[in-house]
Amino acid sequence: MNNLIEKITESENSGLVFHLPLRYSCFVKERQRMDTKSLKYFLAVAEHRNFTKASEQLYITQSALSHHIAELESELSTKLFIRTTRSVNLSPSGEILYRSARDLISRFDQLATEIHKVDSGASGELVIGHLFSPFKDFLPEFTRYFQTEYPDVEIRFVRKNMGPLFETFSRGEIDVLFTMSFDIKEMQGVEWKPLFPDGMSLVVRFDHPLANVKTIDYAMLRDEPFITLEEVETPRFYPLLIQVCAARGFVPNIVSTPTTVEGVLMAVKAGFGIAIMPTSIGSYFVHDLQFIEMEGEDIKFSDAVAWRKGNDNPAVPLFLSALDRFLADSAL
């Protein structure tokens, strides 16, 4: 039966419609199509062997049912039933259709369900871009929560530094972005919401003279060698760092610009210099390093989630709604 189907469309009144190819046109009059409603009517009569009982099951009049069967027979140019005054039996053609119709309807009902799930966002793919440190524990926990509700949504993670991650997001290759607010708050066509408060910390080795200070004397930082991420990797953090230092009366003496957060912290741990980094990074890299929180409104920001306006992936609003529920439950 599957080989008889050339294409399928959906009709508001008839459900799925099966279009027969032209090579079978000698068997079909005028419309060259069958629909799931006609097949379901046919199956009801075939199983009951009685038009009255079939019409009662279908909640239509017997005359309407007879009309649909006659129409289907006309389309196929064959009799599907052998009718007598006492019985209704399948014709040889009806037997062939009966053997295939139930399986065909079942498979296309399943297809319609899968299509609906994709259209509603309950199925498909969702690409999540993220920085590593601020979301290292949060993202696995939340995505596990999300997939208990939407197990058919395939999640793909993209982890990069801020610059490359931002560019990938800008090209539309990422659906939802977990980053820091200063990275996206000025971006056009983007909506975002804060998740967790964050700020900046001075990062030094455990045995550095500043390791145990409670209040930072910024004058002491003027001659310190600084390690910071390469500007191309963090195009919005780098100028922010220069601005923060200038507001405190010094220009950082940058001696090394690794390409990763791990590289910066490794250089600090090796004694090559000190660094100013987001405070949240200290939650995961604390061995032999001291994070000293800095004060000031200019160094406060948020770890945030962002998405593009007009993103037509239907899984995005489901993901964001689940995120709101997850955060609300976590706050209880």
N, C-alpha and C positions, 0 to 999 in steps of 0.2 A: 504493500500500500504506500510506503514511503516514497517509492520510485515514481508514483503517480503525481507527486506534489511538486510543482515548479516554484511557487513562492507562497508566503503566508502574509496576510494583512489582518488588521483588526477592525471589526465593525462594531459601532456602538450598540446596534440592535441585535447583531447575530453572533458576537464573540469572534473567535479566530476564524478566518476564511481561508480555505485551501484552494489555490488556483491551479488548474490542470494545464499542462503544456499543450501546445498546438497539435502535437502529433497524436493526441487523443481526442482531437476535436470531432472526429467522426462519431464518438460515443456521447458527446455532450451537446446539448442544444443551448444556443444563445449565450448564457451567462458564463459558462466554463468555470464554475466555482462550486465548492461545497463549504458549508460553515459548521462550526461545532454544534450550534443549536439544532441544525437539521440532523446531524449524526446522533445527537442525544435523543431526539424524538424517535429516530429509527431504532435505536437500541431499546428504548422503553417498549415499543410495540413488539420487537423481536423477543424480548425477555418475557413479556406477559402473554404474547400470542393473542392479544385481545386489545382492540382499540379503546374500549370503554375504560378498562382498568389502567391502560397507559395514560389516557387523558386525565384520569383522576390523579395519578401520580405526578403528572406534569402541571396540574392546575390550569389546564386549558380545555376548551370545549372539544368534543369528539370531532366536530366538523372542521375545526381549525387544525387539529392533528392530522386528519385525513388530507387536508389541503397541503400541509407541509410534506407529508409522505409522497403525495402525488407530484409535488414540485420537485422533490429529490429524484424520483423515478424519471421524471421528464428530463432533468439535467443529465442523468446517467444513461438515458435512452434504454432503460430496461425495467422490468418489473422486479421489485424487491420482495414482494409477498404474493403468495397464492391464497386468494380469498375465496371462501365458500360461505354459505349461510350459517355454517356451524363452526368453522375454524379459520384461523389465520396462521399460515406457515410460511417459512422463508423459502424463496425461490432459490435455485442454484446461484444466481447472482447475489441474492440477499445473503446466502451463506458465506460467500467470499467477503462481502462487505462486513458482515458481523464478526468474522474472525479477526479483522484488522481494526475495526472502528474503535473498540474499547481501548485498545493499547494506544492508538493514535490520539484519542482524546486525553487519555491520562498523561501522555508525554507532552502534549501541548498545553495542558493545564499546568504541568510542572514548569514548562518553558515560560508561561505567562507569569507564574509566581516568581521565577528567577528574574524576569525582566522588571517586575514591580519592585523587587528588592533592590535592584540596581538603581532604578529611578528614584526610590525613596532614600537611597544612601545606606540601606541595610546590607548591601553587598557591594563589592568592587574594591578599589585600592585607595589608600590614603597615604600620602607621603609626608612624613614628619621630619622637619629639619630641626637640629638642636645643637647647642653648645654642650660640652661634656660636663663640666664641673657643677653648675648650679642645678642640673636636672638629672644627675647620675642616679639617684635613688627614686626621685619623684616619678620620672617618666615610665620606668618599668612597672611601678606599682599602679600608676593610673591606666596605662594601656592594658594591663591585665584586667582591671575593673571594666574598662570600655569593652573589651572583647567578650566578657561574660554576657553583655547585652547584645553585642553585634559580632557574633563569631565569624560571620561570613565576610567581614571587612578585612581585607589583607592590609596590614600596616608595614610600611617600609621606612626605615630610619636612614636619615642622611646626617652625618656628623662632620662638621668642618669648623674652621676658625671663623670669626665674625665676618671678615671681608668676603671670602669665597662663599660662605653660607648666605650672606645677604644678596650676593649676585645671583646665586642659584634661585633664591626666593623671588627676586625681581624678574627673572626670566619665566616665572610661572611653573617651575619644575618642583616646587614644594608647596603643599597645600596649607600646612600649619607650621608656624615657626616658633620655637622656644629660644629666646635670646634675652638680651638686656635692653631695657627701655631706651637708653640713649642711642641704641643702634637703629631703632625704627620709628621713634616718635615724630621725626620730621619727614618721614617718607610719605609721599602722596599715594592715594589709592589703597591705603592700608588701615585696617582697624586692629586695635590691640587692647589688652587689658593687663594690669599688673597682677602678679601672682604672689611674690614674696619681696619684702624690702631688702635692699642690698646697699652697699656702699664701697668705699675704698679702704684698703689697709696697706700700711708699710710692711714689707716682707723682708726679714733679715735672718741670718743664721742664728742658731740658739746661743752662740757665744759672741755675737756682735755686741759692741758697747751699748747699742740702743735696744737690745733684746728685752730688757726688763723695765724700760721706762713706761710710765703711765701717761705722761703728756709729752707729745713730740715737740722738740725744739727744732723748728724747720731750718734755722740758721745752720744747724749741724749737718744738714743734708747737702749744702752747697758744694762741698768737695767730695761727696761720696760718688763712687762709680755706680751708674744705674743700668739695670738690665730691663729691657721692655720688649714687647712683641714687635716684630717687624711691621712697619706702617701699612704695607699692602695687606697684611693679615688682619689688621684691626684699624681700618681707615677712619673710624669715628672715635675709637678709644685713644689713639695716639695723640690727636690734637687736644682731646679732653685732658689727658695727662699733662701736656705742656701748659694748658690753661690753669689747671689745679695747682701746679708748681709755681707758676707766675703769680697767682693770687696769694701765695705764701712766701713770696719774696725771693725766689731763686729759680734758676734754669737748670734742669737736670743734666748732669754730665753723663750722657748715654754712651756706654762703651761697647754694648753688645745688643743685638736685636735678633734673638732666636725666632723661629717660625711657629713654635707651639708654646702653649702654657707650660707643658712639662719641661720644655727646654729652658724657659725663663727660670723656673723653680730649681732646676738642676744646676744652672749657673749660679744662682744665689746660694744654694747648698754647697757648691764647690768653693765659695768664697770669692767669686769674681766681682760681686757687687751686691747692691740691694735693689728692691723693686717696689712699685706701687701697683697693686692688683685688686680686682674685685674681692671683697671680703668673703663671698660665698666659696671661693676657691679653697680657702683655708679649712673648710669642712672635710676636704679629701686629701690635702697635702700638708700635713702638720709635722711629720717626722723630721726632727732637726731644724725646723723652721719656726719662726715666731711671726704671727700676724698681729700687728698693732693697729687697731681701728683708728681711722682719722676722723676728725670732727669737721662739721661745716655743711651747710645746705647744698653747696655746689658739688659735693661728692655723694649725694644721696640719689639713688635711682632704684629701679625695680627689676627683678627677674620677671619676664613677661611672656605672654603668648600673643602671636600676631597672625593675621590672615588677610588675604587680599580681598578687597571689595569686588563683588562680581564673580568670584570663583564659583563655577557652576558644578563643582563636585558635590553631590547631595550628601556625602558622608561628613562634610565639614560642619554643618549646623548640628548634626547628631553628635559629633565629637565634642563640640563646644558646649552643648547642653549637658552632656555626660560629665564634662570637666567641671561645670558649675555644681552639679549634684555631688561629685566627688569631693570638691573643696568644702561644700556645705556639710557633708557627712563627716569629713575629717576635722572640722571645727567643733563638732559636738563633744 
